[in-house]
Amino acid sequence: MKFIHADFLLQTKTARRLYHEFAENEPILDYHCHLPPADIASNRQFKNLFEIWLEGDHYKWRAMRSNGVAEKFCTGDADPFSKFQAWAATVPYTLRNPLYHWTHLELKRYFGIDELLNETSARRIWDTANEQLASPALSTQGILKKFSVTTVCTTDDPTDDLRYHKAMSASDCPTRILPTFRPDKALAVNRPDVFNPWVARLSGSSGMDIQDLDGFLSALRRRLEFFHSMNCRLSDHGLEFCPSDFCTEKAAASIFAKARRGRPASPEAANQFGAFVMLYLGRLYSMRGWTMQLHLGALRNNNTRLMRTIGPDTGFDSIGDFSQARSLAMFLDKLDNENALPKTIVYNLNPSDNYAFATLLGNFQDGTVPGKIQLGSGWWFLDQKEGMEWQMNALSNLGLLSRFVGMVTDSRSFMSYPRHEYFRRVLCNLIGRDVENGELPDDDSLLGPMIRNICHANARSYLALPDLAPAKKSGRKTALS
């Protein structure tokens, strides 16, 4: 039997039926990813398997380094095929790592390749894939169509002019490409070298002269309103933990002024400023009907030597062991007491927080929106079979799995869409096993709608993204081609 086959990961007869009848053909709503909008707008055609598969994939780089592969084959100046060959030689050593599953699932779904990737098969797979990559079906927009992606929500800095989203709104691409508001640098008062250049960009993009905290907040609000006009309905925040040391506006203004003079805020002051700004933004999200996403728990840039050499987001982050529950509870409670708590999705990176988060989020369900406060899907180091099962088991035991808004790719790679298939197979295997153990009724009228909803409909209903009128056919490849 081929490794990737029709019933991959589906261990029971019931799991196979549930997947093929209810999950397999559902469309994808990719409400959190890091795909480059420029690549979508230009309908990028990748030249080779390196460009589409290895160019920015820190998951693969981590595995290659662990396998003794030199950095020049990861982020360095080796030629594209040499880098691919180094990855191919690493793949047999990734057995039981999710990379082994993802690698072969992606080769199968994009190129119809069933052969196992290794050093011997590398050249054949390289040549076969590269030939197919020249097809319009595997351009960036072709890929979105191929995998039935209805909507992509990219991740965008508030200072971005969203030029590529404007171009996409005028194109004939059937997939909606919407921005997401990601203001992480707005909290970086502990790093004036990062904060002050960003405030300068915020000033330019908002058209406001930022002299003090009030001007800073007004500029943030103006950019949020611009994003809303561009059909943004989600924010996203990458935080070690949710700041909750609430302070007065006067104290926040003092912290802001010191940072603007180049004085780094202490950890305590940074927490206070972060809590103040996050509350301000949370209120705005609630007023606008947005969904707030909180990604909590990453310990970033641990290898300072390599951070200085090759930069961030290159594979030197890990799971942090920050204290999470009390600060998150205080933050959500503060907004709830003001009747200003928006729809919120909370993603934990440390699996030890699954049960704490699942119970905590239940405290803030207020009956206004089904599943208003969501336990987000297994994220980053947890977006694999075991991590997905842990997350769904915690949510099932302590909340409502039926209201779960499902999987996200959280990826910079256009090769990542089979992650949704992977998740759906894990979901159906989990439910199918319970049915065959007698723990759930064998009733497709009950189970089928739940599975379909988790795969797509729950996210569509929950996020309430705007319906965009399809653009007229222009005869052009894309608006920016």
C-alpha positions in Angstrom: 0.0 0.0 0.0 1.2 3.5 -0.8 2.2 5.5 2.3 -0.3 8.4 1.6 -3.5 6.6 0.7 -7.3 7.4 0.8 -7.6 6.2 4.5 -4.3 7.7 5.8 -4.6 8.2 9.6 -8.2 6.8 9.6 -7.9 3.8 11.9 -11.6 2.6 12.0 -14.4 2.0 9.6 -16.4 4.8 11.2 -13.5 7.3 11.0 -13.2 6.5 7.3 -16.9 7.0 6.7 -17.0 10.3 8.6 -14.0 11.7 6.8 -15.0 10.8 3.3 -18.7 11.8 3.6 -18.5 14.9 5.8 -15.0 16.4 6.0 -13.0 15.7 2.8 -14.8 18.1 0.5 -15.4 21.0 2.8 -13.9 24.3 1.6 -11.1 26.0 3.6 -11.5 29.3 5.5 -7.9 30.2 6.3 -8.5 32.9 8.9 -4.9 33.0 10.2 -1.8 32.6 8.1 1.4 34.5 7.2 1.2 34.2 3.4 2.8 37.2 1.7 0.1 39.3 0.1 2.5 40.3 -2.6 2.9 36.7 -3.8 -0.9 36.3 -4.1 -1.5 39.7 -5.8 1.2 39.0 -8.4 0.0 35.4 -8.8 3.6 34.2 -8.3 4.7 31.2 -10.3 7.4 29.4 -8.3 10.5 28.5 -10.3 11.3 25.3 -8.4 10.5 23.1 -5.4 13.0 25.1 -3.3 11.1 28.3 -3.8 7.7 27.0 -2.9 8.8 24.5 -0.2 12.0 25.5 1.5 12.4 29.2 1.0 11.0 30.3 4.4 10.2 27.1 6.2 11.9 27.2 9.7 10.3 23.8 10.6 12.5 22.1 7.9 15.5 24.2 8.9 15.3 23.1 12.5 15.2 19.4 11.4 18.1 19.9 9.0 20.3 21.6 11.6 19.5 18.7 14.0 20.6 16.3 11.3 24.0 18.1 11.1 23.3 20.1 7.9 25.3 23.2 7.6 23.5 26.6 7.7 24.4 27.4 4.1 21.9 24.7 3.1 19.2 26.2 5.3 19.3 30.0 5.1 22.6 30.4 3.4 23.9 30.8 -0.2 23.9 27.2 -1.4 22.2 26.7 -4.8 18.5 25.7 -4.7 18.9 22.1 -5.7 21.7 21.6 -3.1 19.4 22.9 -0.4 16.6 20.6 -1.6 18.9 17.7 -1.7 20.0 18.4 1.9 16.4 18.4 2.9 15.7 15.2 1.0 18.7 13.5 2.8 17.2 14.7 6.1 13.6 13.4 5.5 14.4 9.7 6.4 15.6 10.9 9.8 12.3 12.6 10.5 10.4 9.4 11.1 7.7 10.1 13.9 8.2 13.8 13.4 5.1 15.4 11.8 7.4 16.6 9.1 7.5 13.1 7.6 3.7 13.1 7.3 3.5 16.6 6.0 6.2 16.1 3.5 4.6 13.2 1.8 1.1 14.5 2.1 2.2 17.7 0.3 4.1 15.8 -2.4 1.0 13.7 -3.0 -1.6 16.5 -3.0 0.4 19.1 -5.1 2.2 16.9 -7.5 0.7 13.4 -7.3 4.0 12.0 -6.2 3.8 8.8 -4.2 7.5 8.1 -4.0 9.2 8.5 -0.6 11.6 11.4 -0.5 15.2 10.6 0.3 18.6 11.4 -1.1 18.2 8.8 -3.9 14.8 10.0 -5.1 15.6 13.7 -4.7 16.5 14.4 -8.4 13.4 12.5 -9.8 11.1 14.3 -7.4 12.8 17.7 -8.1 12.4 17.3 -11.9 8.8 16.1 -11.7 7.6 18.8 -9.3 9.4 21.6 -11.1 7.8 20.6 -14.4 4.4 20.9 -12.8 5.2 24.1 -11.0 5.2 25.8 -14.4 1.5 25.2 -14.7 -1.0 28.0 -13.9 -2.7 25.5 -11.6 0.2 25.8 -9.2 0.6 29.6 -9.2 -0.3 31.1 -5.9 -3.9 31.8 -7.0 -4.1 28.5 -8.7 -3.2 26.8 -5.4 -5.9 28.6 -3.5 -8.4 27.5 -6.1 -7.1 23.9 -6.2 -7.6 23.6 -2.4 -11.0 25.3 -2.3 -9.8 28.2 -0.1 -12.7 30.6 0.1 -10.9 33.2 2.2 -7.3 34.0 3.3 -6.7 36.4 6.2 -3.1 37.5 6.1 -1.1 39.0 9.0 -0.3 42.7 8.5 1.4 45.4 10.5 -0.8 48.5 11.2 1.6 50.7 9.2 1.2 48.6 6.1 -0.5 50.5 3.2 -2.3 47.2 2.2 -1.6 48.0 -1.5 -1.7 44.3 -2.4 -5.1 43.8 -0.7 -6.3 46.8 -2.7 -5.0 45.1 -5.9 -6.7 41.8 -4.9 -10.0 43.5 -4.3 -9.9 44.6 -8.0 -8.8 41.3 -9.4 -10.8 38.3 -10.5 -9.3 35.9 -8.0 -12.2 33.9 -6.5 -10.5 33.7 -3.1 -11.1 36.7 -0.7 -7.8 38.0 0.6 -8.4 40.0 3.8 -5.9 41.7 6.1 -5.5 41.1 9.8 -4.4 43.8 12.2 -1.1 42.7 14.1 0.1 45.6 16.3 2.8 43.7 18.3 5.4 46.6 17.9 3.0 49.0 19.6 3.9 47.3 22.9 7.7 47.3 22.4 8.5 50.2 24.9 11.2 47.9 26.3 13.0 48.1 23.0 13.2 51.8 21.9 15.4 50.7 19.0 12.4 48.8 17.7 9.6 51.0 19.1 10.7 54.4 17.9 11.3 53.6 14.2 7.9 51.9 14.2 6.2 54.9 15.8 7.7 57.0 13.0 6.2 54.6 10.4 2.9 54.8 12.3 3.0 58.6 12.1 3.6 58.5 8.4 1.0 55.9 7.6 -1.7 57.6 9.7 -0.8 61.1 8.6 -0.6 62.2 12.3 2.2 63.9 14.2 2.7 61.7 17.2 4.0 63.8 20.1 2.5 62.0 23.1 0.5 59.0 24.2 -2.8 60.6 23.0 -1.4 61.1 19.5 -0.1 57.5 19.5 -3.5 56.1 20.5 -5.3 58.3 17.9 -2.9 57.1 15.2 -3.5 53.4 16.1 -7.3 54.1 16.0 -7.0 55.7 12.6 -5.1 52.8 11.2 -7.6 50.4 12.7 -10.4 52.3 10.9 -8.4 52.1 7.7 -8.0 48.3 8.1 -11.8 48.1 8.8 -12.5 49.9 5.5 -10.3 47.3 3.8 -12.6 44.5 5.2 -10.4 43.5 8.1 -12.4 41.9 10.9 -9.6 40.2 12.9 -6.7 41.3 15.0 -3.8 39.2 16.2 -1.3 39.5 19.0 1.8 37.4 19.6 2.5 37.7 23.3 4.6 35.8 25.9 1.6 36.2 28.2 -1.4 38.6 28.4 -0.3 41.8 30.2 -2.6 42.6 33.1 -0.8 45.1 35.4 -3.3 47.8 34.7 -2.2 51.4 35.1 -3.5 54.9 34.7 -3.3 56.9 31.5 -0.9 59.2 33.2 1.4 56.3 34.0 1.2 54.9 30.5 2.0 58.4 29.1 5.1 58.6 31.2 6.3 55.2 30.0 5.6 56.2 26.4 7.5 59.5 26.8 10.6 57.7 28.3 10.6 55.2 25.5 10.5 58.0 23.0 13.5 59.5 24.6 15.3 56.2 24.2 14.9 54.8 27.7 13.9 51.2 27.7 10.9 50.3 29.9 11.5 47.9 32.8 9.7 44.6 32.6 7.2 45.9 35.1 6.6 49.1 33.1 6.4 47.3 29.8 3.7 45.1 31.4 1.8 48.1 32.5 2.0 49.8 29.1 1.1 46.6 27.3 -2.0 46.2 29.5 -3.1 49.8 28.8 -2.7 49.5 25.1 -4.3 46.1 24.9 -7.3 47.3 26.8 -7.6 50.3 24.4 -7.4 48.1 21.4 -9.8 45.5 22.9 -12.4 48.2 23.3 -12.0 49.2 19.7 -12.3 45.6 18.5 -15.5 45.2 20.4 -17.0 48.4 19.0 -16.2 47.2 15.5 -17.4 43.6 15.9 -13.9 42.2 15.3 -12.4 39.0 16.6 -9.3 39.3 18.7 -6.7 36.5 18.5 -4.2 36.0 21.3 -1.2 33.8 20.5 0.4 33.2 23.9 3.5 31.4 25.2 6.3 31.6 22.6 9.8 32.0 23.9 11.4 33.7 20.9 14.9 34.3 19.6 16.7 32.1 22.1 19.9 31.8 20.2 21.2 35.3 20.3 24.3 34.6 18.2 22.2 33.2 15.3 19.5 35.9 15.8 22.2 38.5 15.1 23.5 36.5 12.1 20.4 35.5 10.3 17.5 37.3 12.0 14.1 36.4 13.5 11.7 33.7 12.4 14.4 31.4 11.3 13.9 28.5 13.7 15.2 29.6 17.1 12.0 29.9 19.0 10.5 27.4 21.5 7.7 26.8 24.0 7.8 29.1 27.0 6.7 28.2 30.6 5.2 31.6 31.4 2.5 31.9 34.1 -0.6 32.4 32.0 -4.0 31.8 33.6 -4.3 34.6 36.2 -3.1 37.4 33.8 -5.3 36.2 31.0 -8.3 36.0 33.3 -7.7 39.5 34.6 -7.4 40.9 31.1 -10.6 39.3 29.9 -12.4 40.2 33.1 -11.5 43.8 32.8 -12.9 44.1 29.3 -16.0 42.0 30.3 -16.7 44.4 33.1 -16.9 47.2 30.6 -19.1 45.2 28.3 -16.2 45.6 25.8 -15.0 42.0 25.5 -14.8 41.1 21.8 -15.0 37.7 20.3 -11.7 36.1 21.2 -9.6 33.2 20.1 -6.8 32.2 22.5 -4.0 29.9 21.3 -1.7 28.4 23.8 1.8 27.1 22.8 2.5 25.2 26.0 0.3 22.0 26.2 0.3 22.2 29.9 -2.0 25.2 29.5 -4.7 23.3 27.6 -6.9 22.6 30.6 -6.3 25.9 32.4 -7.2 27.9 29.2 -10.2 25.7 28.4 -11.7 26.2 31.9 -10.8 29.9 32.0 -12.4 30.7 28.7 -15.7 29.2 29.8 -15.9 31.9 32.4 -16.5 34.5 29.7 -19.1 32.9 27.5 -22.0 35.3 27.8 -24.7 33.8 25.6 -24.5 36.5 22.9 -22.4 34.4 20.4 -22.1 30.7 20.2 -18.5 29.9 21.3 -17.7 33.6 21.8 -14.4 32.8 23.5 -12.6 30.1 21.6 -9.7 27.7 22.5 -7.7 28.0 19.4 -6.4 25.1 17.4 -3.1 23.4 18.1 -0.6 26.1 17.3 3.0 26.0 16.0 4.7 23.2 17.9 1.3 21.7 18.7 -0.1 21.6 15.1 0.5 17.9 14.8 -1.6 14.8 15.5 -0.9 14.5 19.2 -1.1 18.3 19.8 -4.4 18.5 17.9 -5.8 15.6 19.9 -4.8 17.2 23.2 -6.5 20.5 22.3 -9.7 18.8 21.1 -9.8 16.5 24.2 -9.5 19.5 26.5 -12.1 21.5 24.6 -14.4 18.4 24.5 -14.1 17.7 28.2 -14.5 21.3 29.4 -16.4 23.2 26.6 -18.2 22.6 23.3 -16.2 20.9 20.6 -19.2 21.3 18.3 -18.7 25.1 18.4 -15.0 24.9 17.6 -13.9 27.2 14.7 -11.3 24.7 13.5 -7.9 24.7 11.9 -5.6 27.4 10.6 -2.5 27.0 8.5 -0.5 29.6 10.5 2.1 29.3 7.7 4.2 31.3 5.3 4.2 28.5 2.8 1.8 27.9 -0.1 2.5 24.2 0.4 0.7 24.1 3.8 -2.9 23.6 2.7 -2.8 19.9 3.3 -2.6 20.8 7.0 -6.3 21.2 6.9 -6.7 17.7 5.5 -4.4 16.4 8.2 -6.5 18.1 10.9 -9.7 16.8 9.4 -8.4 13.2 9.4 -7.3 13.6 13.0 -10.7 14.9 13.9 -12.6 12.2 12.2 -10.3 9.5 13.6 -10.9 10.9 17.1 -14.7 10.9 16.7 -14.7 7.5 14.9 -12.8 5.9 17.7 -15.3 7.1 20.2 -18.2 5.8 18.2 -16.6 2.3 17.8 -15.9 2.3 21.6 -19.6 3.0 22.3 -18.8 6.4 23.7 -20.8 8.4 21.0 -23.9 7.3 19.1 -23.4 6.0 15.6 -25.7 8.6 14.1 -24.5 10.5 11.0 -27.4 13.0 11.4 -25.7 14.0 14.7 -22.0 13.6 13.8 -22.0 14.7 10.2 -23.1 18.3 10.8 -20.7 18.7 13.7 -17.8 17.6 11.6 -18.8 19.9 8.7 -19.2 22.8 11.0 -15.8 22.4 12.6 -14.2 22.1 9.2 -15.7 25.3 7.8 -19.2 26.5 8.7 -18.4 27.5 12.4 -15.6 29.8 11.3 -17.7 31.3 8.6 -20.5 32.1 11.0 -18.3 33.1 13.9 -16.0 35.5 12.1 -18.8 37.2 10.1 -16.4 38.3 7.4 -17.8 40.8 4.9 -19.2 39.4 1.6 -17.2 41.0 -1.2 -18.8 41.5 -4.6 -16.8 39.6 -7.2 -14.7 41.8 -9.4 -15.5 42.1 -13.1 -13.4 40.0 -15.4 -10.6 42.1 -16.7 -8.6 39.8 -19.0 -5.5 40.5 -16.9 -3.6 37.8 -15.1 -3.8 39.8 -11.9 -4.0 43.4 -10.9 -0.3 43.5 -10.3 1.0 41.1 -13.0 
